[in-house]
């Protein structure tokens, strides 16, 4: 029987695919760094003035209406009947607190319209100034007539 001998090929390292991968990774990192730079913000040294007052932060509390209809005052979940008492307690602890009313974005399983109007009405009747939190007007299309 005749045996054919094959030459054993020497293992070799192909550099072209390696160079392609290195340039791909380099391109990715350069592009990522370009996107990280904020061009619109310039560092500006702030001056100090003798007539200035110390800035004071204003305390705030958020009333969040979740998609499932649950209501949170701050980080605490409360029932619809206890929202007014919770907000009044926060206002007694820190007078001047700003109250924000926030609705979670999305379509929920519960009709939150009556909850929102009832909540707004009870807080408004108690004399509590309420700020609504919503989406920025930029980027929104005007409603169709």
N, C-alpha and C positions, 0 to 999 in steps of 0.2 A: 504494500500500500504506500502510495506516494504521499508524503507529508509536505504540505506547503508551509513554509515558514513566513510568518509575517514579521515585518520589522516593528519593533515596539516604538511607538511615538514618544518622543520626549515631551513631558508635560511643559506647557508654556503658559505664561500669564499674558492674557490679552489686555492691552492698555487702553484701547479705544473705548470699550464699554465702561471701564473704570473712570476715564476722563469725562465721559458723558454724564455719569451719575454725579461726579463731583461738581460739574458745572450746573447741573440741575439743582443740587442742594444749595450751591452758592447763589443761584438766581432766586431761589425761594427765600433765603435769609435776607438778601438785599431788598427784595420786594416787601418783606415783612417789616424791615427797618424803615422803609419809606412810608409805609402806612402808619407807623407809630409816631412819627414826627407831627406835632401840631404846629402848623405854620401860622394859624390865626392868633395864637397867643404869644405875646411878646413879654419878656420879663421887664417889669417897670419898677424901679425902686420907689417906694412910697415915702413921702416926706412926713416928718413929725411936726406938729404945730402945738404951740403952747396953749392955744384956745380950744383945743379939741377935748372932747369928753370920751370917756371909756365906753366902747360899744357894749350894749346890753343885748343879750339874746332874749327873744320873746318865747316863753313857753308855749307849746302847742300840743293838742291832743287830736287824734284822728278817730272819727267814727266810720268804720268800714262795714259796708254792706256786701257780704260775700255772695258768690253765685248760687249757693244753696239756701240763701235767705237768712243765714246766721249773721248776727251783728256783733262787732267788736268795738269796744271803747278802749283805745290804746291797744294793749296786747291781751286784754281780758274779754272773753266772750260773755255777753249779757243778753237777756231776753228783751223783747221789744218794750215790755212794760217797765223795765228797769234802766233803760237808756237815760232817761231824763235825770233820774236820781244819781247815776254814775257820773254824768257830765256835771251836774251841780256840785257833786263832791269834789271833782277835780278843780272846778272853778273856786270853790271855797278854800281848797288847799293852796292854790296858786292863782290869785286874782290876776286878770289880764291875760289869761290863757286864750289862745286863738283856737277855735273849734273848726276842724276841717271835716267835711262830709265826703266820703270817698266810696264810689261803687266799683267793685272789682270788674275788670273788663272781660267780656265774653258773654255767651248765651247760657244762662242757667236753666235749671229745671223748675225754678220757682218764679212766678211773676213778681218781680221786685218793685214794680211801679207803686202799688198801694202801700207797700212797706216804706218806700222812700217818701211818698207824700205824707203819710201818717207821721213818720219820724220828723220830717221838716216842720209840719204843722205843730207838733207838740213842743219842739224846741223853740220855734218862733213865738208861740204863745207864752212860753216861759221867759221871753225877753233875751234869749241867747243869740248872739250874732254868729251866723254860720257862714263859713266859706266853702264853696264847692270846689272840688278838685277835678279837673278834666284834662282832656288832650289839648295840646297846643294848636292854635288855629292854623299855623303854617302847615301846609301839606294836606289840609282837609279840603275837600271839594265842597262847593256850596250846594245846599240841598236842592233837589229838583222841585220846581213849583207844581 
